[in-house]
Amino acid sequence: MTTIDTLFNVADYVTEEEREWQRKAREFAQTKIKPTIEQDFEDKRLRKELIAEVGKAGFYGMYMQGYGMAGASSVAYGLVAMEFEAVDSGFRTVLSVQGSLAMGAIYKFGSEEQKNEWLPRMAAGEAIGCFGLTEPQGGSDPSTMITTAKREGDEWVINGKKRWIGLATEADVAVIWAKDEEGIVRGFVVPTNTPGFTATAIENKLSMRASLQCEIDLVDVRLPATAILPESRGLGSPFKCLNEARYGIAWGVMGAARDCLEVAVERSQTREVFGTPIGGKQIIQAKLADCFLEYQKGLLVALHLGRLKDAGKLTHGQISVGKLNNVREAIQIASVARSILGGDGITNDFPVMRHMANLESVRTYEGTDEIHALVIGRELTGIAAFA
């Protein structure tokens, strides 16, 4: 538990087992990721050896049962996501892409053969997965999907393009979503060494520079009939996976917010202007107090979502509340922290500008602010306003 957290003691509402998962994640993130993250961000480098180590530590798919996964609570997973993102959003994204999206799709919709083939290796970090839904022209509207899957005898033939796909250049397997000949979206398990599958890293990023986002080209990718996820049917299938990732984001961004707030508090105690620490100025204390309030409220929102999720009661609208509120407030906390740091806040002597840049990506993926606002609006009015 950090000094920031002891003031309101939200941690008192988690179990000892959940707290132990958090401790384990914090140690991993602080000792394995943090020492090199500023240079990795500068160099646009994802330390691929750490992808496997995350699996060995048991974090991938940890809230699912069986197939080598721990069966921990959703709150425990949220706390792990928070500790990863307190160091960098990119590595929480790795956790999400592998564990919630790729593994989640196979776990929810796959056959026993698919589960047994992939999930134990993915849980152990021995195989890497990616999740191919978003397309260049589609963005927030996957109903415009142009990737197709056509049946030819005993094979499926997939053609199309995906963009902003995490881990694709390192993945051993991709879950690709495509429209069949009836126009129904279906999921497919695609080994990435299949002829016609090409993944290319997106290089010109100013955000998420210590992680991988890619473009996938699918040209006459031929798969056996058994490659289809048999229980997937319609856009509701990938959306269920996205909800898992959105839940993790609600927790994760509070880690980035906490890191920014802790840095700002420490700097307010050591930086002096006009002969006294700036932390002794009323305006600085007011800024810190506002940031602390939003951080603690965000934690309470995430904790409430986690308990609902573990009880099987979490709804799409509730997830949108968490994603929209917590990302928006994390960005605001980072911005205020940057202002408290003054000019030094834009340097990599502090992590705040890196968090700010990363959070802009988090704001965009798994549903933009606008999309989640419309989900909440639909819940309130009963009227869909997406068009």
C-alpha positions in Angstrom: 0.0 0.0 0.0 1.3 3.5 -0.9 1.2 6.6 1.2 -1.6 8.0 -1.0 -3.7 4.9 -0.4 -3.5 5.0 3.4 -5.3 8.2 3.7 -8.7 6.7 2.7 -7.8 3.0 3.1 -9.7 1.6 0.1 -7.4 -1.4 0.4 -9.2 -2.3 3.6 -12.0 -3.6 1.4 -10.0 -6.3 -0.4 -9.2 -9.7 0.9 -5.8 -10.9 1.9 -5.6 -13.1 -1.2 -6.4 -10.1 -3.4 -3.9 -8.0 -1.6 -1.3 -10.7 -2.1 -1.9 -10.7 -5.9 -1.4 -6.9 -5.7 1.9 -7.2 -3.8 3.1 -9.8 -6.3 2.2 -7.5 -9.2 3.8 -4.5 -7.6 7.0 -6.3 -7.1 7.1 -7.5 -10.7 6.2 -4.1 -12.1 8.6 -2.2 -9.9 11.6 -4.5 -10.3 11.1 -5.9 -13.9 9.5 -3.1 -15.9 10.2 0.2 -14.1 14.0 0.2 -14.2 14.1 0.5 -18.0 10.7 1.9 -18.9 11.8 5.5 -19.7 14.5 4.3 -22.0 12.2 1.7 -23.5 9.6 4.4 -24.2 12.3 6.5 -25.8 13.6 3.6 -27.9 10.1 2.3 -28.8 11.0 -1.0 -27.3 8.8 -3.7 -25.8 11.0 -6.1 -23.8 9.7 -9.3 -25.3 11.4 -11.5 -22.7 9.1 -9.9 -20.1 6.0 -11.1 -22.0 6.9 -14.7 -21.0 7.8 -13.7 -17.5 4.3 -12.2 -16.9 3.0 -15.7 -17.8 5.4 -17.5 -15.5 4.2 -15.2 -12.7 0.6 -16.4 -13.3 -1.0 -13.1 -14.4 -2.5 -14.0 -17.8 -6.1 -14.9 -17.6 -5.8 -15.2 -13.8 -9.5 -14.6 -13.2 -10.5 -17.6 -15.4 -10.8 -21.2 -14.2 -8.8 -24.2 -15.4 -6.4 -24.7 -18.3 -3.5 -23.5 -16.1 -5.3 -20.3 -15.0 -5.5 -19.3 -11.3 -9.2 -18.7 -10.9 -8.6 -15.6 -8.9 -11.2 -12.9 -8.3 -11.9 -10.1 -10.7 -10.9 -7.6 -8.0 -7.5 -9.4 -7.7 -7.1 -9.0 -11.5 -8.0 -5.4 -11.3 -5.4 -4.8 -8.6 -2.8 -6.4 -10.8 -3.8 -4.3 -13.8 -3.5 -1.2 -11.6 0.1 -2.1 -10.5 1.2 -2.7 -14.1 -0.2 0.6 -15.3 1.3 2.5 -12.4 4.6 1.8 -14.2 3.3 2.0 -17.8 0.0 1.6 -19.7 1.8 -0.4 -22.4 2.4 -3.4 -20.1 -1.1 -3.4 -18.7 -2.1 -3.5 -22.4 0.0 -6.6 -22.8 -1.8 -8.2 -19.9 -5.2 -7.2 -21.4 -4.5 -8.3 -25.0 -3.2 -11.7 -24.0 -5.3 -12.5 -21.0 -8.6 -10.7 -21.5 -9.0 -10.5 -25.3 -7.1 -13.4 -27.0 -7.4 -15.9 -24.2 -10.8 -14.6 -23.2 -12.2 -15.2 -26.7 -10.9 -18.8 -26.8 -12.1 -19.4 -23.3 -15.6 -18.1 -23.9 -16.3 -19.3 -27.4 -13.7 -22.0 -28.3 -14.0 -25.7 -28.6 -12.4 -28.0 -26.0 -9.7 -28.8 -28.5 -9.0 -25.1 -29.0 -8.9 -24.4 -25.3 -6.6 -27.4 -24.6 -4.3 -26.5 -27.4 -3.8 -22.8 -26.6 -4.9 -21.7 -23.2 -2.3 -23.6 -21.0 0.5 -22.3 -23.2 -0.8 -18.8 -23.3 -1.4 -18.8 -19.5 2.2 -19.8 -19.0 3.5 -17.2 -21.4 4.8 -19.9 -23.8 2.5 -18.7 -26.6 1.5 -15.2 -27.4 -1.9 -14.2 -28.7 -3.6 -11.2 -30.3 -7.1 -10.1 -31.0 -8.0 -8.8 -34.5 -11.3 -6.9 -34.5 -10.6 -3.2 -35.3 -10.2 -2.3 -39.0 -8.7 0.9 -40.6 -12.1 2.1 -41.9 -14.2 1.0 -38.9 -12.8 2.3 -35.7 -15.6 2.5 -33.2 -18.1 0.9 -35.6 -17.1 -2.7 -36.1 -20.4 -3.3 -37.9 -18.6 -1.9 -41.0 -16.3 -4.9 -41.0 -15.0 -5.8 -44.4 -12.9 -8.8 -43.4 -14.6 -11.9 -44.9 -14.5 -15.6 -44.2 -15.8 -17.8 -47.0 -16.3 -21.6 -46.8 -14.5 -23.5 -49.6 -15.0 -27.3 -49.0 -13.3 -28.2 -45.8 -11.6 -24.9 -45.4 -12.3 -21.3 -44.5 -10.6 -18.6 -46.6 -10.2 -15.2 -44.8 -9.4 -11.9 -46.5 -9.2 -8.5 -45.0 -7.2 -6.0 -42.9 -7.0 -5.2 -39.2 -5.3 -2.2 -37.5 -4.2 -1.2 -34.0 -3.8 -4.9 -33.0 -1.7 -5.3 -29.9 1.2 -7.8 -30.0 0.4 -9.0 -33.5 4.0 -9.1 -34.7 5.0 -11.3 -31.7 1.9 -13.4 -31.6 1.8 -17.2 -32.2 -2.0 -17.1 -32.6 -4.5 -14.5 -33.6 -8.2 -14.4 -32.9 -9.6 -12.9 -36.1 -13.1 -11.6 -36.4 -14.6 -11.8 -39.9 -18.1 -11.8 -41.6 -19.2 -15.1 -43.0 -21.2 -15.5 -46.2 -24.4 -14.7 -44.3 -22.9 -11.5 -43.0 -22.6 -12.8 -39.5 -19.4 -12.0 -37.5 -17.6 -15.1 -36.4 -14.3 -15.6 -34.6 -11.4 -17.7 -36.0 -8.3 -19.1 -34.3 -5.5 -18.3 -36.8 -1.9 -19.5 -36.2 0.2 -16.6 -37.3 2.5 -18.7 -39.4 -0.4 -19.5 -41.7 0.4 -18.4 -45.3 -1.2 -15.1 -46.2 -1.1 -13.7 -42.6 1.2 -10.7 -42.3 1.6 -8.4 -39.3 3.5 -5.1 -39.4 4.3 -2.9 -36.4 3.0 0.7 -36.4 6.1 2.7 -35.8 5.1 6.4 -35.8 3.5 6.5 -32.4 3.9 9.3 -29.9 2.0 7.2 -27.3 2.3 3.6 -26.1 5.9 3.5 -27.4 7.0 0.7 -25.1 4.3 -1.7 -26.4 3.3 -3.1 -29.8 0.4 -2.1 -31.9 0.2 -3.5 -35.4 -1.6 -3.8 -38.8 -2.6 -7.2 -40.0 -3.1 -8.1 -43.7 -5.0 -11.3 -44.4 -4.7 -12.5 -48.0 -6.4 -15.8 -48.8 -5.6 -17.2 -45.4 -6.7 -20.8 -45.5 -7.8 -22.5 -42.3 -9.4 -25.9 -41.5 -13.1 -26.0 -40.7 -12.1 -26.5 -37.0 -10.5 -23.0 -36.9 -13.9 -21.3 -36.2 -14.8 -20.5 -32.6 -17.9 -22.6 -32.5 -19.8 -20.6 -29.9 -19.1 -17.2 -31.5 -21.9 -15.6 -33.4 -22.5 -11.9 -34.1 -20.8 -8.8 -32.8 -22.0 -9.6 -29.3 -19.1 -12.2 -29.1 -16.2 -9.8 -29.5 -18.0 -7.2 -27.4 -18.0 -9.6 -24.5 -14.3 -9.9 -24.8 -14.0 -6.1 -25.0 -15.9 -5.7 -21.8 -13.3 -7.8 -20.0 -10.6 -5.5 -21.3 -12.7 -2.4 -20.5 -13.1 -3.6 -16.9 -9.3 -4.0 -16.6 -8.8 -0.4 -17.9 -11.1 1.0 -15.2 -8.6 -0.4 -12.6 -5.4 0.1 -14.6 -5.7 3.8 -15.2 -6.0 4.4 -11.5 -2.4 3.1 -11.3 -1.2 5.7 -13.7 -3.2 8.4 -11.8 -1.7 7.2 -8.5 1.9 7.4 -9.9 1.3 10.9 -11.1 -0.2 12.0 -7.9 2.6 10.5 -5.8 5.2 12.2 -7.9 3.4 15.5 -7.5 3.0 15.2 -3.7 6.7 14.4 -3.4 7.8 17.3 -5.6 5.5 19.7 -3.7 7.4 18.9 -0.6 10.9 19.3 -2.1 10.5 22.1 -4.6 10.8 25.6 -3.1 9.6 28.9 -4.4 9.7 32.2 -2.6 11.6 30.5 0.2 9.1 27.7 1.1 8.0 24.3 -0.4 5.3 24.8 -2.9 3.3 22.1 -1.0 2.8 24.8 1.6 0.9 27.0 -0.8 -2.9 26.9 -0.7 -3.4 26.6 -4.4 -1.1 23.6 -4.6 -2.8 21.8 -1.8 -6.2 22.5 -3.4 -4.9 20.9 -6.6 -3.6 17.9 -4.8 -6.8 17.5 -2.8 -8.9 17.5 -6.0 -6.6 14.9 -7.6 -6.8 12.8 -4.5 -10.6 12.9 -4.4 -10.9 11.8 -8.0 -8.3 9.0 -7.6 -10.1 7.6 -4.5 -13.5 7.9 -6.2 -12.1 6.1 -9.2 -10.8 3.3 -7.0 -14.2 2.9 -5.4 -15.9 2.7 -8.8 -13.4 0.0 -9.9 -13.9 -1.9 -6.7 -17.6 -1.8 -7.0 -17.4 -3.0 -10.6 -15.1 -5.8 -9.5 -17.5 -7.0 -6.8 -20.4 -6.9 -9.3 -18.4 -8.8 -11.8 -17.5 -11.5 -9.4 -21.2 -11.8 -8.5 -22.1 -12.1 -12.2 -24.1 -8.9 -12.1 -21.9 -6.5 -14.1 -23.7 -4.8 -17.0 -22.4 -3.1 -20.2 -23.6 0.2 -19.0 -21.8 -0.1 -15.6 -18.5 -1.0 -17.4 -18.9 2.1 -19.6 -19.3 4.2 -16.4 -16.0 2.9 -15.1 -14.1 3.2 -18.4 -15.4 6.7 -19.2 -15.0 8.2 -15.7 -11.7 6.6 -14.6 -9.8 7.3 -17.9 -11.1 10.9 -18.0 -10.1 11.5 -14.4 -6.7 9.8 -14.8 -5.9 12.2 -17.6 -7.0 15.2 -15.6 -4.9 14.0 -12.6 -1.9 13.6 -14.9 -2.4 17.1 -16.3 -2.6 18.7 -12.9 0.4 16.8 -11.7 2.4 18.0 -14.7 1.5 21.6 -13.8 2.7 21.1 -10.2 6.0 19.8 -11.5 6.5 23.0 -13.6 8.8 22.9 -16.6 10.5 19.8 -15.3 7.2 18.0 -15.7 7.7 17.7 -19.5 11.0 15.9 -19.1 11.6 12.2 -18.5 13.0 12.9 -15.1 9.4 12.3 -14.1 6.9 9.8 -15.6 4.0 12.2 -15.9 4.2 13.2 -19.6 4.7 9.5 -20.5 1.6 8.6 -18.6 -0.3 11.5 -20.2 0.7 10.3 -23.7 -0.2 6.7 -22.9 -3.6 7.7 -21.4 -4.6 9.4 -24.6 -4.3 6.0 -26.3 -6.3 4.3 -23.5 -8.9 7.0 -23.9 -9.3 6.0 -27.6 -9.1 2.2 -27.5 -11.8 -0.2 -26.2 -14.4 2.5 -26.9 -13.8 6.3 -27.0 -15.3 8.7 -24.5 -18.0 9.5 -26.9 -19.0 5.8 -27.4 -19.2 5.2 -23.7 -21.2 8.4 -23.1 -23.7 7.0 -25.7 -23.8 3.7 -24.0 -24.6 5.4 -20.7 -27.1 7.7 -22.5 -28.9 4.6 -23.9 -29.1 3.1 -20.4 -30.6 6.3 -19.1 -33.1 7.0 -21.9 -33.7 3.6 -23.5 -32.9 5.3 -26.9 -29.8 4.4 -28.9 -28.1 7.5 -30.4 -25.1 5.9 -32.1 -26.1 6.8 -35.7 
